[in-house]
Amino acid sequence: MPDSMSAQLQQDMECEGLLECFHGLKQLDRDCFEVLVNETKPLTVDEIADAVDRERSTAYRSVQRLLQTGLLQKEQVNYEQGGYYHVYSPTDPTKITNDMQRMLNDWYAMMGQLIQEFETKYERSETTSAAEG
C-alpha cells in the first residue's frame, strides 16, 4: 500500500522523485534516464546497459518502460549495407513537464469529484440519522 498523502507531504522529495511518483518507475529506470539526459548523443541499449552496469535484457526492459511513459524517444538508424539498430534519447523536458502537469490536473479533478461524492454521501447519512432520531 502506498504511503498516505499526509505522509508523502511530510517527506523530502527530489525532482527526480516525480518519475517514480507519476510513472511508478524504479531506481534502474531513473538511472537509465539520467544516463541519457547526461549524454550529448542518442545511445543504444548496449551503451545504456554498460553505463548502468546491468545486463542488456535488464536495460532493455527499463528502456521499454521509459518509452511507454513518454520519457524517451526511439530512432531507427539504418546501415548502408542493410539492417538497422535503434538509439534512444530523452524526450524534450518541456513535453515531459506538460504531460506531468496535465496528469496532475486530471488527478486533482478526479480527487475533487471523489471528495464531493464523499461529502454528499455522508451528509445524507447524517441528515437521515438526525431525522430518524
C-alpha positions as CSV (number, residue, x, y, z in Angstrom):
1,M,0.0,0.0,0.0
2,P,1.4,3.4,-0.9
3,D,2.2,6.0,1.8
4,S,-0.7,8.2,2.7
5,M,-0.9,11.6,1.2
6,S,-0.2,13.2,4.5
7,A,3.0,11.1,4.9
8,Q,4.1,11.9,1.4
9,L,3.7,15.6,2.0
10,Q,6.0,15.4,5.1
11,Q,8.8,13.7,3.1
12,D,11.6,15.5,1.4
13,M,11.3,14.9,-2.3
14,E,13.7,15.5,-5.2
15,C,12.5,16.5,-8.6
16,E,13.7,13.1,-9.9
17,G,11.2,11.5,-7.5
18,L,8.5,12.8,-9.8
19,L,9.4,10.0,-12.2
20,E,8.6,7.4,-9.6
21,C,5.5,9.3,-8.3
22,F,3.9,9.9,-11.7
23,H,5.0,6.8,-13.6
24,G,5.9,4.2,-11.0
25,L,9.4,4.0,-12.3
26,K,12.1,2.0,-10.5
27,Q,15.6,3.2,-9.5
28,L,17.1,1.5,-12.5
29,D,14.7,3.4,-14.8
30,R,15.7,6.6,-13.2
31,D,19.4,5.6,-13.6
32,C,18.9,4.8,-17.3
33,F,17.0,8.1,-17.9
34,E,19.8,10.0,-16.1
35,V,22.4,8.4,-18.3
36,L,20.6,9.5,-21.4
37,V,20.0,13.0,-20.1
38,N,23.7,13.4,-19.4
39,E,24.7,12.3,-22.9
40,T,25.1,14.6,-25.9
41,K,24.1,11.9,-28.4
42,P,21.5,9.1,-28.5
43,L,22.6,5.7,-27.1
44,T,21.9,2.1,-27.9
45,V,20.6,-0.3,-25.3
46,D,24.0,-1.9,-25.1
47,E,25.6,1.5,-24.3
48,I,22.9,2.2,-21.7
49,A,23.4,-1.3,-20.2
50,D,27.2,-0.6,-19.9
51,A,26.6,2.8,-18.3
52,V,24.3,1.4,-15.6
53,D,26.3,-1.8,-15.2
54,R,23.4,-4.2,-16.0
55,E,22.7,-7.0,-18.5
56,R,21.4,-5.9,-21.8
57,S,18.0,-7.5,-21.3
58,T,17.5,-5.7,-17.9
59,A,18.4,-2.4,-19.5
60,Y,16.1,-3.1,-22.4
61,R,13.1,-3.6,-20.1
62,S,13.9,-0.3,-18.4
63,V,14.2,1.5,-21.7
64,Q,10.8,0.0,-22.7
65,R,9.2,1.3,-19.5
66,L,10.7,4.8,-20.2
67,L,9.4,4.7,-23.8
68,Q,5.9,3.7,-22.6
69,T,5.8,6.7,-20.2
70,G,6.9,9.1,-23.0
71,L,10.2,9.9,-21.3
72,L,12.3,8.6,-24.2
73,Q,12.3,8.8,-27.9
74,K,13.4,6.0,-30.2
75,E,15.1,6.5,-33.5
76,Q,16.0,3.9,-36.1
77,V,19.5,4.1,-37.7
78,N,19.9,2.3,-40.9
79,Y,23.1,0.6,-42.0
80,E,24.2,1.4,-45.6
81,Q,24.5,-2.4,-46.4
82,G,21.1,-3.1,-45.0
83,G,19.8,-3.7,-41.5
84,Y,19.2,-1.2,-38.7
85,Y,19.5,-0.5,-35.0
86,H,17.8,1.7,-32.5
87,V,19.1,4.6,-30.4
88,Y,17.3,6.4,-27.6
89,S,17.3,9.9,-26.3
90,P,15.3,11.8,-23.7
91,T,12.1,13.5,-24.6
92,D,12.1,17.3,-24.5
93,P,11.8,18.3,-20.9
94,T,9.0,20.8,-21.7
95,K,6.9,18.0,-23.2
96,I,7.6,15.8,-20.1
97,T,6.6,18.6,-17.7
98,N,3.5,19.5,-19.7
99,D,2.4,15.8,-19.6
100,M,3.0,15.6,-15.8
101,Q,1.1,18.9,-15.3
102,R,-1.8,17.5,-17.4
103,M,-1.8,14.3,-15.4
104,L,-1.7,16.2,-12.1
105,N,-4.6,18.4,-13.2
106,D,-6.6,15.2,-14.2
107,W,-5.8,13.6,-10.8
108,Y,-6.8,16.8,-8.9
109,A,-10.1,17.0,-10.8
110,M,-10.8,13.3,-10.0
111,M,-9.9,13.7,-6.3
112,G,-12.1,16.8,-6.1
113,Q,-15.0,14.9,-7.5
114,L,-14.5,12.0,-5.1
115,I,-14.3,14.4,-2.1
116,Q,-17.6,16.0,-3.3
117,E,-19.2,12.5,-3.5
118,F,-17.9,11.7,0.0
119,E,-19.4,14.8,1.4
120,T,-22.7,14.2,-0.4
121,K,-22.9,10.6,0.8
122,Y,-22.1,11.3,4.4
123,E,-24.1,14.5,4.6
124,R,-27.2,12.5,3.6
125,S,-26.4,9.8,6.1
126,E,-26.1,12.4,8.8
127,T,-29.4,14.1,7.8
128,T,-31.2,10.7,7.7
129,S,-29.9,9.8,11.1
130,A,-31.0,13.1,12.6
131,A,-34.5,12.8,11.1
132,E,-34.8,9.3,12.4
133,G,-33.8,10.3,16.0
